[in-house]
Every structure is written in C-alpha cells, then in structure tokens.
C-alpha cells in the first residue's frame, strides 16, 4: 500500500482523494494497517472525517471533511441527493437499452432492511461479451451499484459477491485484472462554506486502463 494518498482537491474545509482499489476507507470495516482515513490524516497532520464510502475494491474520488461541522453539511448534501457521483463500470454482457434507471430496493447497510435505491446508467461502449457503463447512483446504499448492475443482468467484472467466478478468473489470467472493475470517476458538490460548485475527476488507474485498451474500448470514453 502507498505511504501517501493522491489529493485531487484540498482547501481549509475539505479534501478529495483518489482512493486505490484494495484500500478501505477506515478501520471500522476491518483491521487493515493502512486505510484511506489515517493515511490522509497523517499526510495533512489533522483530523479528517469521511462523509461517504467506497467499497474496498472500488477506486476513485473519495470525499473527506476537515471538521465535524463541514462533515455534517456535506452529509446533508448526500442525503438530499445534491452530490453527483459518476462511476465507470465494466460489466458482463450487452445491455439492450442505451440507458436507463434501476429503481430497486437494497439494504442501506450490510445487515439492514431493504430501502429505496435508484441508479441511473448509460452504456458507453459494447464489445462482443462485455460493456463499459457509466453509473450514477441517486441514493447511497450498501453495494448499490454492484447490486443494481446484477439486477440488470450485467454484473461487474471482478465482483466476487455478485459476479461470476469464471469471468473473474478469465480477466485475471488474460488481462492481469484482479480487482473490482468499478471506478469512481467524478464527484460534483456544492462547497459547504463558499457555495461554489466543485467538480473533480479521478483518472482511471493503470490496471483498468490496460484492460480497457486490451478490450478495444476507445480512450476518449474513459480518459
């Protein structure tokens, strides 16, 4: 694991980092020695407050507040649906429609009851057996994008919970991809202090980039 985490945005109130795949957001989910929260805390030399989550296997834009007051304001934006999150997802199969919305309840927490959950999606590219999809969750539920893509019949490549083992093995052997093919590409929010709109993009990491290129996905769709 890295000794520092890449900053995509930072000011006196909040920070947005580029979380690597395989790294937890904080230790509450396991006992990993290195997690994004403590890595950023040590890097900035101050307390940091995660205001949303990315799964361990998901890479990309992750938002932290630098005070409890800013954390509360940002969490309110998430609850109101005012934060736009866009993900790149490599999935099995070809969605028949070019775009759509999944409105299907899923658990809000790992062991919690099912609650309303909505994800908008659009197909960016289709090959013979796999597709690149952009997903925009309108709610924040446990494994929401992963569950919703499975509900569509197009599970994520590399998903050990909801995908298929033979597909995951094929990508490990042929493309060297041994991670969840889900990347938090962009995050747009309103600054809780200034009201300014902040929009940040996280570059596609090298392991995904190599796989996309090998599949023939045009760089203009994901660079």
LOFI-585974 format. One record per residue: residue in one letter; x, y, z of N, C-alpha, C in turn. Coordinates in steps of 0.2 Angstrom, whole numbers, plus 5000, padded with zeros to 4 digits. Layout:
aXYZXYZXYZ...
END
This chain:
x500449945000500050005000500450065000x500250124997500650184997500750215004x501250255004501350295010500950365010x500750385004500350445004499750424999x499250464999498750464995498650524991x498450514984498450564980497850614981x498050684982497550734983497250754976x496650754975496350784969496050854970x495950874977495750944979495850944986x496051004988496151024995496051094996x495751115002495751185004495651175012x495451235015495451235023494851195025x494451175021493751145024493651065022x493951045016493850985013494350955009x494450895008494950865004494550805000x494750804993494550744989495150704987x495150644988495750604987495550544981x496150524978496050464974496250404977x495650364979495750304983495950244979x496550214980496650154976496250094978x496150054973495749994974496149944979x495749914983496049874988496149904995x496049974995496150005002495450025005x495350015011494750035015494750105016x494150135017494050205019494350215026x494050175031494350175038494350105041x494550105047494650035050494050005053x493550045053492950015056492649955052x492949945046492649895041493149835041x493749835044494249785045494849805049x495349765050495949785054496549805049x496449825043496949845039497449895042x498149885041498549935044498549995041x498449995035498450065031497750075028x497350125030496750145027496750215025x496250235020496250305017496250355023x495850345028495750405033496350415037x496650365039497350385043497850405039x497850375032498450395028498350475026x497750495025497650565024497750605030x497550585036497650615042498350635044x498750585043499450585044499750635038x499550625032499850675027499650745028x499050765031498850835032499050855039x499150805043499350825050498750855054x498150835052497550855056496950805055x496450805059495850765059495550765052x495350715050494950715044494250665045x493750685041493050655043492850625036x492750555035492450535029491750545029x491450565023490750585023490350535018x490750495015490350445011490850385011x490650325007491050265007491150245000x491750214999491850174993492050104995x491850054992492049984994492749974993x493049924996493749914996494049904989x493649874985493849864978493749914973x493349964975493250024971493850074971x494050104966494550154966494150224964x494550284965494250344963494150394968x493750444967493650504971493250494977x493650514983493350504989493350564993x492850584996492750654999492850645007x493250695010493350705017493250775019x492950785025492850845028493450855033x493650915034494150935038493950965045x493250955046492950975053492350945053x492050935059491450895060490850945058x490951005058490451055055490351045048x490951045044490851035037490650965035x490850915039490650845038489850845038x489550875043488850875044488450905038x488750965036488450995030488550955023x489150925023489150885017488750815017x488650785023488250735024487550755022x487350815024486650835022486550845014x487050865011487050865003486950795001x487350745003487250675001486550655002x486250665008485550645010485050675005x485150745003484750774999484850764991x485350714990485450704983485750754979x486150804983486450864979487150854977x487450794979488050774976488050724971x488350744965488350694959488950654959x488850594959489450544958489350504952x489850494948489850454942490450404942x490250344940490650284941490750254934x491350234932491450184926491450114929x491050074925490950004927491049964921x491449914921491549864916491149804918x490649784914490149734915490149674910x489849624912489749564908489149574904x489149564897488549564893488449634890x487949634886487749704882487049724884x486949774888486349804889485949824883x485349794882484949814876484849884875x484649914881484549994880485150034881x485150094878485750134879485850164885x485250174889485250204895484650184899x484650194905484050184909484150194917x483650184921483650194928483450124931x483850104936483650054941483350084947x482750064948482450084954482250014958x482649994962482649934966482849934973x482449914978482749924985483349874986x483749904990484349864993484449885000x484849845004485049865011485449925011x485249975016485650035017486350015020x486349965024486949945027486949865026x487549835028487649765027487149725029x486849735035486349685038485749725039x485649775036485049815037484449795032x483849825033483249815029483349845022x482949815017483049845011482649915011x482949965007482650035007482650055000x482350104998482350134991483050144989x483150124982483850144979483750154972x484050204969483950224962484650234959x484850204953485450214950485250234942x485550284940485450304933486050274929x486050244923486550214920486550234912x487150234909487150234902487650194899x487550164893488050124890488550164886x489150164888489650204884490050164878x490050094879490350054874490149984875x490049944869489849874869490349834865x490649784867491049744864490649674862x490949624861490649564860490349524866x490649534871490449504878490349544884x490649604883490749654889490549724887x490349764892490149834890490449874896x490649944894490849994898490150034900x490050044906489450084908489650134913x489250194912489350244917488750244922x488850234928488350234933488350294937x487750324939487650374943487150364949x487350344954486850324960486550394963x485950384963485550444966485450434973x485550374976485550364983486150324985x486350324992486950294994486750234998x486750174995486650114999487250064998x487150015003487749965003487749924996x488349924993488449894987487949914981x487749974982487149994977487249974970x487850004967487949994960488049924958x488449894962488549814961487949774961x487449794966486849754966486349774960x486349834959485949864953486149834946x486849834945487049804939486949734938x486949694944486749624944486049614943x485649664946484849664944484749674937x485149714934485049724926485249664922x485649614926485849554922486549564919x486849614922487549634919488049644925x488249594929488649604935489349634933x489649664937490349694937490849634936x491349654931491949614931492349614938x492549564940492949564946492549564953x491849554952491449564958491349494961x491749474967491649414970491049394973x490649454975490049444978489449434973x489449464968488849464963489049444956x489649434955489849424948489949344947x490349324942490449254941491149234941x491349184945492049164946492449154939x492149124934492449104928492649164924x492249214925492349284921492949314925x492949314932493449354936494149314934x494149254934494749214933495049224926x494549234921494749244914495149314914x494849364917495149434917495849434921x495849394926496549384930497049354925x496849304922497349264918497549304911x497049334908497149364901497349434902x497149474907497249544907497649564913x497749514918498049534924497649584928x496949574928496549624932496249574937x496449594943496249554949495949594954x495449644952495149694956494449704953x494049734957493349754955493449804950x493049794944493149844938492649904939x492749934945492249994946492750054949x492650114946493050174947492550234948x492650264954492350324955492650384951x492350394945492650444940492650514942x492050534944491950604945491450624951x491650674954491250694960491150774960x490450794960490250864960489850884966x490050934969489650954975489651034976x489251054980489251124982489751134988x490251184988490651194994490251215000x490251185005489851205011489951275014x490551305013490751365015490651425010x490851415004490851464999490251464994x489951404994489351394989489551374982x490251384981490551364974490451294973x490351284966490251214964490951184963x491051124965491751094965491651024960x491951024955491950964951492650934950x492750864952493350834952493350774948x493850754944493950694941494550654943x494450584944494950544946495150504940x495850504938496050474932495950394933x495850364927495750294928496450254929x496450214934497150184936497350144931x498050124931498350094926498150024925x497949984930497649914929497049914925x496549964926495949964922496149994915x496550044915496750074908496950024904x497449974906497749924902497149874900x496749864904496149814902495749844897x495549914898495049944893495449944887x496049964886496449964880496449894877x496549844880496649774878495949754875x495349784878494749764875494549804869x494949854868494749894862494249954864x494249974870493750024872494150094870x493850134866494150204864494350244870x494950274870495250314876494850374877x494550394872494050454873493450444878x493350384879492750364883492950364891x493550354892493750344899494350384901x494750424897495250464899495050524902
END
